[in-house]
Amino acid sequence: MRSIKVKSPANIAFIKYWGQIDGDLILPYNDSFSMNLSGCFTTIDLQVTRSKKQELYIKNYKSKIFKKAEGPALEKVLKLYETTKVYVNAHTNFGFKIYSQNSFPKKAGIASSASFFSGLALAFVTAFGETLSEKDLSILARLSGSGSACRSIPDGFAWWHKGQNGSSSFAESKAPSEYWDLSDIVLILNYDEKKVGSQEGHKNAATSPFFQHRLADVEKRLKDIDQAFALKNFRQFGRLIEDEAISMHSVMMTQRPPLYFWSGHTVEVIKKLIELRKTGIEGYFTIDAGENIHVICEKHNEEELVAYFNKQREVKDIIVNHPAKGARVL
Ligand code: DP6
């Protein structure tokens, strides 16, 4: 029996991917830009077995035991196995047991499928005895169905080029993790798993009357954030990520059927963050497909922000992240 161990980070998108031009090839309407998270990652142990069985075991956040997973979770894994086999042009099959564990709650707007599927793509390629370029691995991770997984392959800060076809849509590193000492303070307001997966959401994004408007806006925001990032202009950067989060959630709430990821607590915490900013402690929020909030700040404000949010009744847990490397074989 051979065991392949992989670690892969979740990522937080500053400019988001929402909506697919092509749902089979997972081609987005716009480029997106993210940071890999040091404290939110998936560790996978892929054990290649002699048997033909292909099994998945998951240990949830704060749980002590691995539970066998079946249904849609296993189906997605088997699909990525088949996609990888074709992608690396392999001709033999292998049985496996996958043991996957997260350092954070899954399906709660912290990109658990991005860390899992980026890691799994790397693990399968390695198990087939192959190595791929970073670009090709990113494409394979995108094809897992969880498109944002492609951004967890390169190191540090990743830019996903939307591309025009299957082979030109991939993520690459815009800067290594050391480039900018940013923190992502994840405020966990609710551990519950979201009810509608992003895949359903992407399909209906264009039904929002604001979607076309958002696309035009995003193109401008991508240019602006590129500049703010190059200059490390944090205030400008922060304003852009908040505008972006509001833009994506406006589309989500107005698409058909609508998706309301925010809770009352989400709004309360946003208001508190804005008030706190008036005292000179600069943190800016962004939110993915969930009610939990990511507060982005520069390292020197991290301690104060953590201390403040630790005291807020809406906040159940906090995970502090710094920019991290991409998926790795351990
Ligand atoms: C809102 O299709 O990559 O996080 O498969 O649920 O992880 P999952 O999502 P995916 O869409 C991610 C959407 C987003 C924004 C983003 O990360 O760009």
py3Dmol code that shows the C-alpha trace and the ligand (Angstrom):
import py3Dmol

protein = """\
ATOM      1  CA  MET A   1       0.000   0.000   0.000  1.00  0.00           C
ATOM      2  CA  ARG A   2       1.253   3.468  -0.942  1.00  0.00           C
ATOM      3  CA  SER A   3       0.255   6.611   0.927  1.00  0.00           C
ATOM      4  CA  ILE A   4       0.336  10.089  -0.591  1.00  0.00           C
ATOM      5  CA  LYS A   5      -0.087  12.974   1.807  1.00  0.00           C
ATOM      6  CA  VAL A   6      -1.065  16.394   0.547  1.00  0.00           C
ATOM      7  CA  LYS A   7      -1.818  19.717   2.220  1.00  0.00           C
ATOM      8  CA  SER A   8      -3.742  22.435   0.432  1.00  0.00           C
ATOM      9  CA  PRO A   9      -5.038  25.836   1.561  1.00  0.00           C
ATOM     10  CA  ALA A  10      -8.461  27.395   1.229  1.00  0.00           C
ATOM     11  CA  ASN A  11      -8.353  30.811  -0.366  1.00  0.00           C
ATOM     12  CA  ILE A  12     -10.264  34.032   0.139  1.00  0.00           C
ATOM     13  CA  ALA A  13     -11.232  35.899  -3.006  1.00  0.00           C
ATOM     14  CA  PHE A  14     -10.722  39.669  -2.998  1.00  0.00           C
ATOM     15  CA  ILE A  15     -12.310  39.793  -6.452  1.00  0.00           C
ATOM     16  CA  LYS A  16     -14.856  37.010  -6.733  1.00  0.00           C
ATOM     17  CA  TYR A  17     -15.830  34.333  -9.172  1.00  0.00           C
ATOM     18  CA  TRP A  18     -19.608  34.263  -9.471  1.00  0.00           C
ATOM     19  CA  GLY A  19     -21.320  32.931 -12.599  1.00  0.00           C
ATOM     20  CA  GLN A  20     -20.111  30.582 -15.324  1.00  0.00           C
ATOM     21  CA  ILE A  21     -19.986  31.228 -19.050  1.00  0.00           C
ATOM     22  CA  ASP A  22     -19.547  27.480 -19.506  1.00  0.00           C
ATOM     23  CA  GLY A  23     -20.757  25.193 -16.716  1.00  0.00           C
ATOM     24  CA  ASP A  24     -19.141  22.037 -18.159  1.00  0.00           C
ATOM     25  CA  LEU A  25     -15.696  23.528 -18.574  1.00  0.00           C
ATOM     26  CA  ILE A  26     -16.114  25.725 -15.466  1.00  0.00           C
ATOM     27  CA  LEU A  27     -15.274  28.936 -17.319  1.00  0.00           C
ATOM     28  CA  PRO A  28     -15.991  32.093 -15.329  1.00  0.00           C
ATOM     29  CA  TYR A  29     -17.260  35.411 -16.683  1.00  0.00           C
ATOM     30  CA  ASN A  30     -14.451  37.350 -15.058  1.00  0.00           C
ATOM     31  CA  ASP A  31     -10.936  37.024 -13.651  1.00  0.00           C
ATOM     32  CA  SER A  32     -10.696  36.643  -9.881  1.00  0.00           C
ATOM     33  CA  PHE A  33      -7.968  37.320  -7.342  1.00  0.00           C
ATOM     34  CA  SER A  34      -7.358  35.636  -3.983  1.00  0.00           C
ATOM     35  CA  MET A  35      -5.021  34.876  -1.113  1.00  0.00           C
ATOM     36  CA  ASN A  36      -4.222  31.393   0.191  1.00  0.00           C
ATOM     37  CA  LEU A  37      -5.015  30.926   3.873  1.00  0.00           C
ATOM     38  CA  SER A  38      -2.441  29.606   6.356  1.00  0.00           C
ATOM     39  CA  GLY A  39      -4.967  28.604   9.031  1.00  0.00           C
ATOM     40  CA  CYS A  40      -7.690  27.086   6.821  1.00  0.00           C
ATOM     41  CA  PHE A  41      -6.428  24.036   4.994  1.00  0.00           C
ATOM     42  CA  THR A  42      -7.241  20.441   4.111  1.00  0.00           C
ATOM     43  CA  THR A  43      -4.879  17.550   4.710  1.00  0.00           C
ATOM     44  CA  ILE A  44      -5.438  14.502   2.546  1.00  0.00           C
ATOM     45  CA  ASP A  45      -3.973  11.040   2.962  1.00  0.00           C
ATOM     46  CA  LEU A  46      -4.598   9.086  -0.237  1.00  0.00           C
ATOM     47  CA  GLN A  47      -3.894   5.414   0.345  1.00  0.00           C
ATOM     48  CA  VAL A  48      -3.551   3.428  -2.848  1.00  0.00           C
ATOM     49  CA  THR A  49      -4.837  -0.078  -2.104  1.00  0.00           C
ATOM     50  CA  ARG A  50      -4.775  -3.479  -3.783  1.00  0.00           C
ATOM     51  CA  SER A  51      -8.543  -3.696  -3.719  1.00  0.00           C
ATOM     52  CA  LYS A  52     -10.706  -2.115  -6.413  1.00  0.00           C
ATOM     53  CA  LYS A  53     -12.729  -0.175  -3.863  1.00  0.00           C
ATOM     54  CA  GLN A  54     -12.621   3.617  -3.979  1.00  0.00           C
ATOM     55  CA  GLU A  55     -13.579   5.116  -0.636  1.00  0.00           C
ATOM     56  CA  LEU A  56     -13.691   8.492   1.039  1.00  0.00           C
ATOM     57  CA  TYR A  57     -13.449   9.197   4.773  1.00  0.00           C
ATOM     58  CA  ILE A  58     -13.875  12.696   6.186  1.00  0.00           C
ATOM     59  CA  LYS A  59     -13.000  14.057   9.615  1.00  0.00           C
ATOM     60  CA  ASN A  60     -14.922  17.258  10.239  1.00  0.00           C
ATOM     61  CA  TYR A  61     -13.657  20.339  12.044  1.00  0.00           C
ATOM     62  CA  LYS A  62     -13.192  19.613  15.765  1.00  0.00           C
ATOM     63  CA  SER A  63     -14.332  15.994  15.321  1.00  0.00           C
ATOM     64  CA  LYS A  64     -12.100  13.130  16.464  1.00  0.00           C
ATOM     65  CA  ILE A  65     -13.265  10.442  14.059  1.00  0.00           C
ATOM     66  CA  PHE A  66     -13.235   9.848  10.322  1.00  0.00           C
ATOM     67  CA  LYS A  67     -16.650   9.056   8.878  1.00  0.00           C
ATOM     68  CA  LYS A  68     -17.228   7.256   5.610  1.00  0.00           C
ATOM     69  CA  ALA A  69     -18.698   9.614   2.998  1.00  0.00           C
ATOM     70  CA  GLU A  70     -21.050   8.530   0.248  1.00  0.00           C
ATOM     71  CA  GLY A  71     -23.510  10.228  -2.108  1.00  0.00           C
ATOM     72  CA  PRO A  72     -22.604  13.501  -3.863  1.00  0.00           C
ATOM     73  CA  ALA A  73     -19.305  13.973  -1.963  1.00  0.00           C
ATOM     74  CA  LEU A  74     -17.996  10.588  -3.129  1.00  0.00           C
ATOM     75  CA  GLU A  75     -19.398  11.081  -6.648  1.00  0.00           C
ATOM     76  CA  LYS A  76     -17.421  14.308  -7.072  1.00  0.00           C
ATOM     77  CA  VAL A  77     -14.262  12.514  -5.936  1.00  0.00           C
ATOM     78  CA  LEU A  78     -14.828   9.686  -8.412  1.00  0.00           C
ATOM     79  CA  LYS A  79     -15.477  12.209 -11.165  1.00  0.00           C
ATOM     80  CA  LEU A  80     -12.186  13.983 -10.453  1.00  0.00           C
ATOM     81  CA  TYR A  81     -10.426  10.606 -10.448  1.00  0.00           C
ATOM     82  CA  GLU A  82     -11.778   9.913 -13.963  1.00  0.00           C
ATOM     83  CA  THR A  83     -10.965  13.455 -15.148  1.00  0.00           C
ATOM     84  CA  THR A  84      -7.396  13.103 -13.834  1.00  0.00           C
ATOM     85  CA  LYS A  85      -6.989   9.736 -15.521  1.00  0.00           C
ATOM     86  CA  VAL A  86      -7.896  11.225 -18.911  1.00  0.00           C
ATOM     87  CA  TYR A  87      -5.891  14.401 -18.226  1.00  0.00           C
ATOM     88  CA  VAL A  88      -2.625  12.535 -17.499  1.00  0.00           C
ATOM     89  CA  ASN A  89      -3.394   9.898 -20.131  1.00  0.00           C
ATOM     90  CA  ALA A  90      -3.206   6.976 -17.689  1.00  0.00           C
ATOM     91  CA  HIS A  91      -4.464   3.530 -18.653  1.00  0.00           C
ATOM     92  CA  THR A  92      -4.594   1.607 -15.401  1.00  0.00           C
ATOM     93  CA  ASN A  93      -6.916   2.040 -12.460  1.00  0.00           C
ATOM     94  CA  PHE A  94      -6.207   1.856  -8.763  1.00  0.00           C
ATOM     95  CA  GLY A  95      -8.316   1.425  -5.651  1.00  0.00           C
ATOM     96  CA  PHE A  96      -7.982   3.916  -2.829  1.00  0.00           C
ATOM     97  CA  LYS A  97      -9.020   5.113   0.585  1.00  0.00           C
ATOM     98  CA  ILE A  98      -8.970   8.852   1.035  1.00  0.00           C
ATOM     99  CA  TYR A  99      -8.713  10.311   4.535  1.00  0.00           C
ATOM    100  CA  SER A 100      -9.466  14.029   4.472  1.00  0.00           C
ATOM    101  CA  GLN A 101      -9.510  16.482   7.352  1.00  0.00           C
ATOM    102  CA  ASN A 102     -10.069  20.208   7.596  1.00  0.00           C
ATOM    103  CA  SER A 103      -8.628  22.752   9.988  1.00  0.00           C
ATOM    104  CA  PHE A 104     -11.905  24.731   9.682  1.00  0.00           C
ATOM    105  CA  PRO A 105     -15.675  24.181   9.280  1.00  0.00           C
ATOM    106  CA  LYS A 106     -16.726  23.042   5.830  1.00  0.00           C
ATOM    107  CA  LYS A 107     -19.402  24.508   3.541  1.00  0.00           C
ATOM    108  CA  ALA A 108     -19.590  27.680   5.604  1.00  0.00           C
ATOM    109  CA  GLY A 109     -18.195  30.180   3.126  1.00  0.00           C
ATOM    110  CA  ILE A 110     -14.530  29.412   3.786  1.00  0.00           C
ATOM    111  CA  ALA A 111     -13.822  27.608   0.506  1.00  0.00           C
ATOM    112  CA  SER A 112     -13.551  24.095   1.930  1.00  0.00           C
ATOM    113  CA  SER A 113     -14.115  22.591  -1.502  1.00  0.00           C
ATOM    114  CA  ALA A 114     -11.301  24.725  -2.923  1.00  0.00           C
ATOM    115  CA  SER A 115      -8.784  23.308  -0.449  1.00  0.00           C
ATOM    116  CA  PHE A 116     -10.125  19.776  -0.771  1.00  0.00           C
ATOM    117  CA  PHE A 117     -10.304  19.579  -4.575  1.00  0.00           C
ATOM    118  CA  SER A 118      -6.989  21.355  -5.189  1.00  0.00           C
ATOM    119  CA  GLY A 119      -5.346  18.900  -2.798  1.00  0.00           C
ATOM    120  CA  LEU A 120      -7.141  15.945  -4.313  1.00  0.00           C
ATOM    121  CA  ALA A 121      -6.132  16.907  -7.871  1.00  0.00           C
ATOM    122  CA  LEU A 122      -2.494  16.934  -6.744  1.00  0.00           C
ATOM    123  CA  ALA A 123      -2.892  13.642  -4.851  1.00  0.00           C
ATOM    124  CA  PHE A 124      -4.480  11.839  -7.830  1.00  0.00           C
ATOM    125  CA  VAL A 125      -1.854  13.104 -10.293  1.00  0.00           C
ATOM    126  CA  THR A 126       0.880  11.888  -7.912  1.00  0.00           C
ATOM    127  CA  ALA A 127      -0.862   8.519  -7.446  1.00  0.00           C
ATOM    128  CA  PHE A 128      -0.945   8.042 -11.225  1.00  0.00           C
ATOM    129  CA  GLY A 129       2.838   8.526 -11.096  1.00  0.00           C
ATOM    130  CA  GLU A 130       2.781  11.837 -12.949  1.00  0.00           C
ATOM    131  CA  THR A 131       3.804  15.429 -12.308  1.00  0.00           C
ATOM    132  CA  LEU A 132       2.144  18.410 -13.949  1.00  0.00           C
ATOM    133  CA  SER A 133       3.177  22.003 -14.428  1.00  0.00           C
ATOM    134  CA  GLU A 134       1.529  24.425 -11.992  1.00  0.00           C
ATOM    135  CA  LYS A 135      -0.627  25.746 -14.827  1.00  0.00           C
ATOM    136  CA  ASP A 136      -1.874  22.282 -15.824  1.00  0.00           C
ATOM    137  CA  LEU A 137      -2.528  21.331 -12.220  1.00  0.00           C
ATOM    138  CA  SER A 138      -4.526  24.518 -11.784  1.00  0.00           C
ATOM    139  CA  ILE A 139      -6.602  23.645 -14.863  1.00  0.00           C
ATOM    140  CA  LEU A 140      -7.252  20.152 -13.501  1.00  0.00           C
ATOM    141  CA  ALA A 141      -8.284  21.595 -10.115  1.00  0.00           C
ATOM    142  CA  ARG A 142     -10.691  23.944 -11.936  1.00  0.00           C
ATOM    143  CA  LEU A 143     -12.224  20.974 -13.733  1.00  0.00           C
ATOM    144  CA  SER A 144     -13.072  19.385 -10.367  1.00  0.00           C
ATOM    145  CA  GLY A 145     -16.219  21.522 -10.491  1.00  0.00           C
ATOM    146  CA  SER A 146     -15.131  23.719  -7.601  1.00  0.00           C
ATOM    147  CA  GLY A 147     -13.620  26.365  -9.869  1.00  0.00           C
ATOM    148  CA  SER A 148     -12.000  28.367  -7.077  1.00  0.00           C
ATOM    149  CA  ALA A 149      -9.837  25.282  -6.353  1.00  0.00           C
ATOM    150  CA  CYS A 150      -7.584  26.396  -9.234  1.00  0.00           C
ATOM    151  CA  ARG A 151      -6.520  29.390  -7.114  1.00  0.00           C
ATOM    152  CA  SER A 152      -5.268  27.137  -4.274  1.00  0.00           C
ATOM    153  CA  ILE A 153      -2.552  25.595  -6.471  1.00  0.00           C
ATOM    154  CA  PRO A 154      -0.117  28.522  -6.902  1.00  0.00           C
ATOM    155  CA  ASP A 155       1.622  30.173  -3.927  1.00  0.00           C
ATOM    156  CA  GLY A 156       0.536  33.244  -2.016  1.00  0.00           C
ATOM    157  CA  PHE A 157      -1.708  35.582  -3.968  1.00  0.00           C
ATOM    158  CA  ALA A 158      -3.355  33.969  -6.992  1.00  0.00           C
ATOM    159  CA  TRP A 159      -4.924  35.470 -10.101  1.00  0.00           C
ATOM    160  CA  TRP A 160      -7.354  33.279 -12.050  1.00  0.00           C
ATOM    161  CA  HIS A 161      -7.347  34.255 -15.720  1.00  0.00           C
ATOM    162  CA  LYS A 162     -10.839  33.570 -16.976  1.00  0.00           C
ATOM    163  CA  GLY A 163      -9.495  32.435 -20.379  1.00  0.00           C
ATOM    164  CA  GLN A 164     -11.484  31.700 -23.504  1.00  0.00           C
ATOM    165  CA  ASN A 165     -11.428  27.936 -23.458  1.00  0.00           C
ATOM    166  CA  GLY A 166     -10.592  24.915 -21.316  1.00  0.00           C
ATOM    167  CA  SER A 167      -6.826  25.322 -21.620  1.00  0.00           C
ATOM    168  CA  SER A 168      -6.520  29.076 -21.148  1.00  0.00           C
ATOM    169  CA  SER A 169      -8.499  29.360 -17.907  1.00  0.00           C
ATOM    170  CA  PHE A 170      -6.047  28.869 -15.012  1.00  0.00           C
ATOM    171  CA  ALA A 171      -4.598  30.566 -11.935  1.00  0.00           C
ATOM    172  CA  GLU A 172      -1.061  31.787 -11.398  1.00  0.00           C
ATOM    173  CA  SER A 173       0.746  33.431  -8.544  1.00  0.00           C
ATOM    174  CA  LYS A 174       0.651  37.216  -8.617  1.00  0.00           C
ATOM    175  CA  ALA A 175       2.995  37.443  -5.649  1.00  0.00           C
ATOM    176  CA  PRO A 176       4.500  34.986  -3.137  1.00  0.00           C
ATOM    177  CA  SER A 177       3.116  34.751   0.390  1.00  0.00           C
ATOM    178  CA  GLU A 178       5.908  36.972   1.773  1.00  0.00           C
ATOM    179  CA  TYR A 179       4.912  39.860  -0.506  1.00  0.00           C
ATOM    180  CA  TRP A 180       2.416  41.541   1.822  1.00  0.00           C
ATOM    181  CA  ASP A 181       1.844  40.914   5.518  1.00  0.00           C
ATOM    182  CA  LEU A 182      -1.941  40.778   5.367  1.00  0.00           C
ATOM    183  CA  SER A 183      -4.175  38.930   7.805  1.00  0.00           C
ATOM    184  CA  ASP A 184      -7.533  37.353   7.175  1.00  0.00           C
ATOM    185  CA  ILE A 185      -9.382  37.112  10.481  1.00  0.00           C
ATOM    186  CA  VAL A 186     -12.233  34.687   9.841  1.00  0.00           C
ATOM    187  CA  LEU A 187     -15.133  35.421  12.163  1.00  0.00           C
ATOM    188  CA  ILE A 188     -17.241  32.310  12.523  1.00  0.00           C
ATOM    189  CA  LEU A 189     -20.796  33.355  13.268  1.00  0.00           C
ATOM    190  CA  ASN A 190     -22.360  30.036  12.383  1.00  0.00           C
ATOM    191  CA  TYR A 191     -20.911  26.545  11.924  1.00  0.00           C
ATOM    192  CA  ASP A 192     -23.859  25.307   9.878  1.00  0.00           C
ATOM    193  CA  GLU A 193     -23.352  24.022   6.354  1.00  0.00           C
ATOM    194  CA  LYS A 194     -24.939  26.143   3.622  1.00  0.00           C
ATOM    195  CA  LYS A 195     -28.027  24.698   2.004  1.00  0.00           C
ATOM    196  CA  VAL A 196     -27.378  25.655  -1.620  1.00  0.00           C
ATOM    197  CA  GLY A 197     -23.983  24.794  -3.119  1.00  0.00           C
ATOM    198  CA  SER A 198     -22.151  27.355  -5.230  1.00  0.00           C
ATOM    199  CA  GLN A 199     -22.653  25.219  -8.340  1.00  0.00           C
ATOM    200  CA  GLU A 200     -26.397  25.875  -8.279  1.00  0.00           C
ATOM    201  CA  GLY A 201     -25.736  29.532  -7.578  1.00  0.00           C
ATOM    202  CA  HIS A 202     -23.308  30.033 -10.470  1.00  0.00           C
ATOM    203  CA  LYS A 203     -25.875  28.662 -12.921  1.00  0.00           C
ATOM    204  CA  ASN A 204     -28.420  31.330 -12.016  1.00  0.00           C
ATOM    205  CA  ALA A 205     -26.133  34.340 -11.504  1.00  0.00           C
ATOM    206  CA  ALA A 206     -26.967  35.861 -14.903  1.00  0.00           C
ATOM    207  CA  THR A 207     -30.686  35.974 -14.026  1.00  0.00           C
ATOM    208  CA  SER A 208     -29.971  38.917 -11.693  1.00  0.00           C
ATOM    209  CA  PRO A 209     -30.867  42.292 -13.268  1.00  0.00           C
ATOM    210  CA  PHE A 210     -27.591  43.561 -11.783  1.00  0.00           C
ATOM    211  CA  PHE A 211     -25.361  40.903 -13.297  1.00  0.00           C
ATOM    212  CA  GLN A 212     -24.327  42.799 -16.459  1.00  0.00           C
ATOM    213  CA  HIS A 213     -23.713  45.888 -14.410  1.00  0.00           C
ATOM    214  CA  ARG A 214     -21.523  43.862 -12.042  1.00  0.00           C
ATOM    215  CA  LEU A 215     -19.445  42.509 -14.926  1.00  0.00           C
ATOM    216  CA  ALA A 216     -18.632  46.005 -16.168  1.00  0.00           C
ATOM    217  CA  ASP A 217     -17.791  47.041 -12.607  1.00  0.00           C
ATOM    218  CA  VAL A 218     -15.592  44.028 -11.998  1.00  0.00           C
ATOM    219  CA  GLU A 219     -13.418  44.786 -15.023  1.00  0.00           C
ATOM    220  CA  LYS A 220     -12.700  48.228 -13.571  1.00  0.00           C
ATOM    221  CA  ARG A 221     -12.197  46.826 -10.065  1.00  0.00           C
ATOM    222  CA  LEU A 222      -9.690  44.263 -11.334  1.00  0.00           C
ATOM    223  CA  LYS A 223      -7.550  47.077 -12.764  1.00  0.00           C
ATOM    224  CA  ASP A 224      -7.879  49.125  -9.589  1.00  0.00           C
ATOM    225  CA  ILE A 225      -7.037  46.288  -7.234  1.00  0.00           C
ATOM    226  CA  ASP A 226      -4.053  45.359  -9.364  1.00  0.00           C
ATOM    227  CA  GLN A 227      -2.759  48.873  -8.843  1.00  0.00           C
ATOM    228  CA  ALA A 228      -3.572  49.017  -5.113  1.00  0.00           C
ATOM    229  CA  PHE A 229      -1.824  45.650  -4.666  1.00  0.00           C
ATOM    230  CA  ALA A 230       1.267  46.805  -6.564  1.00  0.00           C
ATOM    231  CA  LEU A 231       1.477  49.949  -4.421  1.00  0.00           C
ATOM    232  CA  LYS A 232       0.426  48.122  -1.224  1.00  0.00           C
ATOM    233  CA  ASN A 233      -2.147  50.864  -0.753  1.00  0.00           C
ATOM    234  CA  PHE A 234      -4.170  49.123   1.941  1.00  0.00           C
ATOM    235  CA  ARG A 235      -6.970  51.666   2.308  1.00  0.00           C
ATOM    236  CA  GLN A 236      -7.677  51.589  -1.410  1.00  0.00           C
ATOM    237  CA  PHE A 237      -7.370  47.795  -1.411  1.00  0.00           C
ATOM    238  CA  GLY A 238      -9.797  47.463   1.501  1.00  0.00           C
ATOM    239  CA  ARG A 239     -12.428  49.687  -0.081  1.00  0.00           C
ATOM    240  CA  LEU A 240     -12.248  47.678  -3.266  1.00  0.00           C
ATOM    241  CA  ILE A 241     -12.736  44.322  -1.558  1.00  0.00           C
ATOM    242  CA  GLU A 242     -15.771  45.603   0.336  1.00  0.00           C
ATOM    243  CA  ASP A 243     -17.316  47.023  -2.863  1.00  0.00           C
ATOM    244  CA  GLU A 244     -16.664  43.683  -4.495  1.00  0.00           C
ATOM    245  CA  ALA A 245     -18.279  41.616  -1.739  1.00  0.00           C
ATOM    246  CA  ILE A 246     -21.371  43.849  -1.797  1.00  0.00           C
ATOM    247  CA  SER A 247     -21.531  43.602  -5.586  1.00  0.00           C
ATOM    248  CA  MET A 248     -21.436  39.785  -5.561  1.00  0.00           C
ATOM    249  CA  HIS A 249     -23.987  39.485  -2.761  1.00  0.00           C
ATOM    250  CA  SER A 250     -26.305  41.971  -4.521  1.00  0.00           C
ATOM    251  CA  VAL A 251     -26.298  39.624  -7.500  1.00  0.00           C
ATOM    252  CA  MET A 252     -26.807  36.592  -5.251  1.00  0.00           C
ATOM    253  CA  MET A 253     -29.810  38.185  -3.525  1.00  0.00           C
ATOM    254  CA  THR A 254     -31.432  39.255  -6.797  1.00  0.00           C
ATOM    255  CA  GLN A 255     -30.854  36.176  -8.926  1.00  0.00           C
ATOM    256  CA  ARG A 256     -33.648  33.648  -9.412  1.00  0.00           C
ATOM    257  CA  PRO A 257     -34.080  31.851  -7.091  1.00  0.00           C
ATOM    258  CA  PRO A 258     -32.349  34.320  -4.742  1.00  0.00           C
ATOM    259  CA  LEU A 259     -29.552  33.348  -2.382  1.00  0.00           C
ATOM    260  CA  TYR A 260     -29.402  35.062   0.986  1.00  0.00           C
ATOM    261  CA  PHE A 261     -26.212  34.008   2.675  1.00  0.00           C
ATOM    262  CA  TRP A 262     -26.137  36.816   5.241  1.00  0.00           C
ATOM    263  CA  SER A 263     -27.808  36.583   8.625  1.00  0.00           C
ATOM    264  CA  GLY A 264     -28.751  39.399  10.969  1.00  0.00           C
ATOM    265  CA  HIS A 265     -25.451  38.730  12.750  1.00  0.00           C
ATOM    266  CA  THR A 266     -23.540  39.284   9.503  1.00  0.00           C
ATOM    267  CA  VAL A 267     -25.017  42.763   9.222  1.00  0.00           C
ATOM    268  CA  GLU A 268     -24.393  43.529  12.918  1.00  0.00           C
ATOM    269  CA  VAL A 269     -20.736  42.571  12.619  1.00  0.00           C
ATOM    270  CA  ILE A 270     -20.267  44.621   9.426  1.00  0.00           C
ATOM    271  CA  LYS A 271     -21.674  47.667  11.218  1.00  0.00           C
ATOM    272  CA  LYS A 272     -19.330  47.120  14.161  1.00  0.00           C
ATOM    273  CA  LEU A 273     -16.335  46.845  11.842  1.00  0.00           C
ATOM    274  CA  ILE A 274     -17.271  50.112  10.136  1.00  0.00           C
ATOM    275  CA  GLU A 275     -17.616  51.854  13.506  1.00  0.00           C
ATOM    276  CA  LEU A 276     -14.276  50.474  14.665  1.00  0.00           C
ATOM    277  CA  ARG A 277     -12.638  51.814  11.530  1.00  0.00           C
ATOM    278  CA  LYS A 278     -13.588  55.309  12.579  1.00  0.00           C
ATOM    279  CA  THR A 279     -11.212  54.883  15.536  1.00  0.00           C
ATOM    280  CA  GLY A 280      -8.340  54.235  13.155  1.00  0.00           C
ATOM    281  CA  ILE A 281      -8.207  50.417  13.344  1.00  0.00           C
ATOM    282  CA  GLU A 282      -8.406  49.468   9.707  1.00  0.00           C
ATOM    283  CA  GLY A 283     -10.094  46.208   8.815  1.00  0.00           C
ATOM    284  CA  TYR A 284     -12.230  45.580   5.743  1.00  0.00           C
ATOM    285  CA  PHE A 285     -14.722  42.797   5.240  1.00  0.00           C
ATOM    286  CA  THR A 286     -15.334  40.308   2.526  1.00  0.00           C
ATOM    287  CA  ILE A 287     -17.817  37.445   2.508  1.00  0.00           C
ATOM    288  CA  ASP A 288     -18.017  34.316   0.352  1.00  0.00           C
ATOM    289  CA  ALA A 289     -21.003  32.004  -0.014  1.00  0.00           C
ATOM    290  CA  GLY A 290     -21.859  31.840   3.683  1.00  0.00           C
ATOM    291  CA  GLU A 291     -22.682  34.103   6.598  1.00  0.00           C
ATOM    292  CA  ASN A 292     -19.195  34.138   8.088  1.00  0.00           C
ATOM    293  CA  ILE A 293     -17.053  37.224   7.702  1.00  0.00           C
ATOM    294  CA  HIS A 294     -13.447  37.580   6.621  1.00  0.00           C
ATOM    295  CA  VAL A 295     -11.836  40.709   8.075  1.00  0.00           C
ATOM    296  CA  ILE A 296      -8.784  41.672   6.055  1.00  0.00           C
ATOM    297  CA  CYS A 297      -6.193  43.848   7.772  1.00  0.00           C
ATOM    298  CA  GLU A 298      -2.514  44.585   7.858  1.00  0.00           C
ATOM    299  CA  LYS A 299      -0.560  42.551  10.411  1.00  0.00           C
ATOM    300  CA  HIS A 300      -0.042  45.482  12.795  1.00  0.00           C
ATOM    301  CA  ASN A 301      -3.822  45.782  13.356  1.00  0.00           C
ATOM    302  CA  GLU A 302      -4.458  42.069  13.748  1.00  0.00           C
ATOM    303  CA  GLU A 303      -4.116  41.776  17.511  1.00  0.00           C
ATOM    304  CA  GLU A 304      -6.483  44.621  18.254  1.00  0.00           C
ATOM    305  CA  LEU A 305      -9.099  43.363  15.803  1.00  0.00           C
ATOM    306  CA  VAL A 306      -8.955  39.833  17.206  1.00  0.00           C
ATOM    307  CA  ALA A 307      -9.263  41.133  20.772  1.00  0.00           C
ATOM    308  CA  TYR A 308     -12.254  43.275  19.781  1.00  0.00           C
ATOM    309  CA  PHE A 309     -14.135  40.556  17.886  1.00  0.00           C
ATOM    310  CA  ASN A 310     -13.424  37.974  20.587  1.00  0.00           C
ATOM    311  CA  LYS A 311     -15.674  40.053  22.815  1.00  0.00           C
ATOM    312  CA  GLN A 312     -18.606  40.307  20.367  1.00  0.00           C
ATOM    313  CA  ARG A 313     -21.600  38.089  21.109  1.00  0.00           C
ATOM    314  CA  GLU A 314     -22.170  37.220  17.415  1.00  0.00           C
ATOM    315  CA  VAL A 315     -18.685  35.688  17.055  1.00  0.00           C
ATOM    316  CA  LYS A 316     -18.457  31.985  17.985  1.00  0.00           C
ATOM    317  CA  ASP A 317     -14.909  31.344  16.852  1.00  0.00           C
ATOM    318  CA  ILE A 318     -12.009  33.087  15.138  1.00  0.00           C
ATOM    319  CA  ILE A 319      -9.407  31.662  12.745  1.00  0.00           C
ATOM    320  CA  VAL A 320      -6.462  33.910  11.942  1.00  0.00           C
ATOM    321  CA  ASN A 321      -4.785  33.471   8.575  1.00  0.00           C
ATOM    322  CA  HIS A 322      -1.752  34.836   6.796  1.00  0.00           C
ATOM    323  CA  PRO A 323      -0.804  34.394   3.143  1.00  0.00           C
ATOM    324  CA  ALA A 324       0.180  30.770   2.516  1.00  0.00           C
ATOM    325  CA  LYS A 325       1.810  28.550  -0.059  1.00  0.00           C
ATOM    326  CA  GLY A 326      -0.326  26.555  -2.498  1.00  0.00           C
ATOM    327  CA  ALA A 327      -1.048  22.796  -2.601  1.00  0.00           C
ATOM    328  CA  ARG A 328       1.931  20.611  -1.632  1.00  0.00           C
ATOM    329  CA  VAL A 329       2.800  16.933  -1.395  1.00  0.00           C
ATOM    330  CA  LEU A 330       4.053  16.423   2.174  1.00  0.00           C
TER     331      LEU A 330
END
"""
ligand_1 = """\
18
DP6
C -18.461 32.763 -3.591
O -17.743 26.937 -7.365
O -15.424 27.461 -6.494
O -16.518 31.547 -3.019
O -17.396 24.654 -5.049
O -18.641 25.897 -3.291
O -16.155 25.974 -3.321
P -17.404 25.804 -4.105
O -17.375 27.110 -4.928
P -16.883 27.555 -6.328
O -17.313 29.091 -6.174
C -16.737 29.937 -5.232
C -17.558 31.127 -5.147
C -17.174 32.149 -4.106
C -16.313 33.252 -4.686
C -14.873 32.913 -4.964
O -14.239 32.172 -4.201
O -14.341 33.458 -5.950
"""
view = py3Dmol.view(width=600, height=400)
view.addModel(protein, "pdb")
view.setStyle({"model": 0}, {"cartoon": {"style": "trace"}})
view.addModel(ligand_1, "xyz")
view.setStyle({"model": 1}, {"stick": {}})
view.zoomTo()
view.show()
